Amino acid sequence: MLRLPLLVALSFAVARAQGDNIIPPHRKTISFTPRLRHASFNTTPWSPPLPLHDPHEIAFALAAHLHPRAEYHLRDDSYTDTLSGISHIYLQQYINGLAVLNGKLNANIKDGVVLSHGESLVPSTSPRTPVDARMAAIYFVMHATSRDELANSLASDFDAHIRRATILRQPITKASQWSHVVQNVPDTTEPVKARLALVQTPSHDLHDSHLHYAWELLVQMDQNTYEVAISITSPPMILSVIDRVSDFLQDASLQPVHGGFHRYRVFPWDVNDPDSGFQTMVTVDADRVASPRGWHFIPIDHAPRDLLATEGHDRMPNYTETTLGNNVFAQEWWERPEVPLLKRRRPISSTPWPSLTFDSPYTPTLHDNRSTEAQKHIEASITQLWYTANMVHDLFYHYGFDEIAGNFQQYNFVRGGKEYDAVIINAQDYGGYNGSTFENNPDGKNPICRIYLWGAESGTVPYKDGAFQEDIILHELTHGLSERLVGGPADVSCLSGPEAGGLSEGWSDFVALVVRVRETYRDLAIGVWASEKPAGIRNYPYSLNRTLNPTTYSYLDDTAYSASHRVGVVWANTLWGVLRRLIRTHGFSSTLFPPEYFPNNLYRVDLGVQPVPRHGNTLALRLVIDSMKLLPCNPTFLDARNALLQADYHLTGGNNTCDIWRGFAERGMGAKAHLRLGTTLTGQSDHRYIGLVLHHILPQVWPIVT
């Protein structure tokens, strides 16, 4: 049996199965990225020696200043933010014509000044002759497959499987940068795409980095989409692997703009779950800024193939009478992917265009067959997902996640960004129970959100449907937000490191908290209704009480906190403290959605040209989203803290500096906190130090631009 080196940790579990309560294995996933000591996020402003005005030229000048002999390409997802006016420029490092996959520079520029930048550039090379990409693909699947029998076959008969696979060269075009396609790779749903690249890995003492030639692979499996870098050596080594699918795993009144067109029977935006309120008929008008043609609009030339064949679409070339639209495709997913997207079941409006009605009640009853009872309410489930996902799209749009920033739309109304990437969201997905996932893709390609049934562990009759747990849906869709914003819309691999993955999970929980928070303080937990756990699915509830939630930055020293969801609890609870401080200082808004016409009570305009959210909860959401845009690839907690401070400075002039510092200091991330890299498998630090906010040292750790 061939034994080959593996540089990643595997994580999976097998659940129990009996009768109608057959529970498939939890999704197996692999994730590993090398942590680079020299990677940095610098918040000290920098100006080029000669006055320059073009942000692209300024970014290249910065790169030449940092590494004079390196080669860079400007990424086409660089953009100037619509709200802040800050240009976010992304450069990719190249050596000998090959991309250094983790050699990146991001620069945040305004008025000719680099406000902050992050970089992980490498100055040296170590060329080698590449081996066949088939070996890399087969080798990776041997470790990634959840089928033990196949893994054993691949290991014992490795060479035979390589011979059965075929490799084809293909021309590199603007639409596709993949130079090879590997076919007949077991357990994949599409041919594996491959290209040569370079990858940095840290040296043994962590003070330097080595450069490796590697095959970069895009491997699509039934429940996973992997970006992999595998060395060209024989035998190969996995240098990094990123699963684009994010899991929602167990670890232990806001009003939109309304009009008079479409009506949905749903749990409204201010009802988190069926224990918190009741289904009602909600009337929704188009948000003229975020969804100017309405949720059911989809230009025929931007629609999925065969959309004309769907019921009702022949009468309305640019609209649908079902849950397909410009922002969201919502449907059941009871069977495997062989059933195409357009053949999936969706509710059809009971009234014709232009006033649509979706009236499917959710009234579960006791039943011997748990799946049958859950499936009886599939149209209510799909309608709820459609409503919630569209509301989230419109909310994020108003806080800066628009077309040019990489949001999810089939058609972008000639506003920039890449199109054809509405969110595909599946109700009662066959792929698992007691969780959910979000599979992100670069701007211009549809992400997939999978929502599962719940109740296998407790024996709930019938299964509870995750579609009706609003904080779960908010959590998953926020993965799409953060992964498109951090590192740029074209690179969704930038939240894969140990702390970066925790940031992603923490932001996802935090946005769910912002939507649910009320003026009167109360602790909150995630997923209470679906999990039937009073404390929710995290190991602690979100609370200012240090007894109820004792987490601090130093908790990440504990190997039990290497899982991204546990790391995320530390980050989200820290932001929870910042949020409550901002509410205490600025008050509370009963709505996160701006009224139709500006100026309005949601904003203040006395601080500058751009509108500033007036209240603590709206301000917190804006600052968190702004901070994501400033960050480099795979940031640390302290990078994200500094980005939040910088976002506040550029939005309000630093009015909230003290509230933010105090919120972080309370959880161990004050001015003296720092990280020292260790040698653990996860790359977590050996030591973290709790810092306190000392006002007289703030200028030393936070440069103020005048």
Buried (B, 14 or more C-beta within 10 A) or exposed (E): EEEBEBBBEEEEEEBEEEEEBEBBBBBBBBBBBBBBBBBBBBBEBBBBEEEBEEBBBBBBBBBEEBBEEBBBEBBEBBBBBBBBEBBBBBBBBBBEEBBBBBBBBBBBBBEBEBBBBBBBBBBEEEEEEBBBBBBBBBBBBBBBBBEEEBBEBBBEBBEEBBEBBEBEEEEEEEEEEBBBBBBBBBBBBEBBBBBBBBBBBBEEEBEBBBBBBBBBBBBBBEBBBBBBBBBBBEEBBBBBBBBBBBBBBBBBEBEBBEEEBBBBBBBBBBBBBBEBEEBEEBBBBBBEBBBEBBBBBBBEEBBBEEBEEBEBBEEBEBBBBBBBBBBBBBBBBBEEEEBEBBEBBBBBBEEEBEEBBBBBEBEBEEBEEBBEBBBBBBBBBBBBBBBBBBBBBBBBBBBBBBBBBBBBBBBBBEEBBBBBBBBBBBBBBBBBBBBBBBBBBBBBEBBBBBBBBBBBBEEBBBBBBBBBBBBBBBBBBBBBBBBBBBBBBBBBBBBBBBBBBBBBBBBBBBBBBBBBBBEEEEBBBBBBBBBBBEBBBBBBBBBBEEEEBEBBBBBBBEEEBBBBBBBBBBBBBBBBBBBBBBBEBBBBBEBBBBEEEEEEEBBBEEEEEBBBBBBBBBBBBBBBBBBBBBBBBBBBBBBBBBBBBBBBBBBBBBBBBBBBBBBBBBBBBBBBBBBEBBEEEBBBBEEBBBBBBBEEBBEEBBBEBE
